[in-house]
Amino acid sequence: MDAALYPQAMAEAVVANGAHLGIALDGDADKLIIADEKGTLVDGDQILATLATAMKAEGTLEGDGVVGTVMSNRGLGTYLGNGVDLAPVTRWRSLHPRNNAQDRD
């Protein structure tokens, strides 16, 4: 079973064991979902938005942009563009170096 696609068991284990955090990856580790101490799931787009917002505020986000995959939710680009004043999300079909196909929001 793909932990990143079915993370509920991981979230339940975080709560049951009193852990601070749980991390679920898929088989090739290109998808990530986190569960907080309450078992609340946080997906990759939420993580990107949180990191980009913090880095923008600290002045450490080089180029004021974010790179995601075509699976990134378009809401991520809307949030970052309107709420944080960042450049559109650069969306790659794959982050694998042999695939150079690119889209922009």
C-alpha positions in Angstrom: 0.0 0.0 0.0 1.3 3.5 -0.9 1.6 5.4 2.3 1.4 8.8 0.7 -1.9 7.9 -1.1 -3.4 6.2 2.0 -1.8 8.1 5.0 -4.6 7.6 7.5 -2.9 4.6 9.2 0.2 6.7 9.7 -1.9 9.6 11.1 -3.6 7.3 13.5 -0.2 5.9 14.6 1.1 9.4 15.3 -1.8 10.1 17.7 -1.8 6.6 19.3 1.9 6.9 20.1 2.0 10.5 21.2 4.4 11.4 18.4 5.0 15.0 17.3 5.0 14.2 13.6 4.5 11.5 11.1 5.9 11.4 7.5 4.5 9.2 4.7 6.3 8.8 1.4 5.2 6.9 -1.7 7.3 4.1 -3.2 9.8 6.3 -5.0 9.6 9.1 -2.4 8.3 11.8 -4.8 5.1 12.3 -2.8 5.0 13.4 0.8 2.3 13.8 3.4 2.8 14.8 7.0 0.6 14.2 10.0 0.8 16.6 13.0 0.5 15.5 16.6 -3.3 15.6 16.3 -3.3 13.4 13.2 -4.2 16.3 10.9 -2.8 15.6 7.4 -0.7 18.2 5.6 -0.1 17.6 1.9 2.8 18.6 -0.3 1.1 21.8 -1.6 0.4 22.9 1.9 4.1 22.2 2.8 5.3 24.2 -0.3 3.0 27.1 0.6 4.2 27.2 4.2 7.9 27.0 3.3 7.5 29.6 0.5 5.7 32.0 2.8 8.3 31.7 5.5 11.2 31.9 3.2 9.7 35.0 1.4 9.3 36.7 4.8 12.9 35.9 5.7 14.2 37.1 2.4 15.7 33.6 1.6 13.5 32.6 -1.3 15.7 33.1 -4.3 13.9 34.3 -7.4 10.6 34.6 -5.5 9.3 31.4 -7.1 8.4 27.8 -6.3 8.8 24.7 -8.4 6.2 21.9 -8.2 4.9 19.1 -10.4 1.9 19.2 -12.8 0.2 17.4 -9.9 0.5 20.6 -7.8 -2.9 22.1 -7.2 -3.6 25.3 -9.1 -4.8 26.7 -5.8 -1.1 26.7 -4.7 -0.3 29.1 -7.5 -3.3 31.3 -6.7 -2.4 31.4 -3.0 1.3 32.2 -3.7 0.5 34.7 -6.4 -2.2 36.6 -4.6 -1.6 36.0 -0.9 2.2 36.1 -0.8 3.1 38.1 -4.0 5.3 35.4 -5.5 5.9 34.5 -9.1 3.7 31.9 -10.7 4.4 28.3 -9.7 6.8 26.6 -12.3 5.2 23.2 -12.9 7.3 20.3 -14.2 5.8 17.1 -15.5 8.5 15.3 -13.6 11.4 16.4 -11.4 13.5 13.6 -13.0 16.4 15.3 -14.9 15.7 13.4 -18.1 12.2 15.0 -18.4 12.5 18.6 -19.3 8.8 19.3 -20.0 7.6 22.4 -18.2 4.3 24.3 -17.7 3.6 27.6 -16.0 0.5 28.5 -14.0 
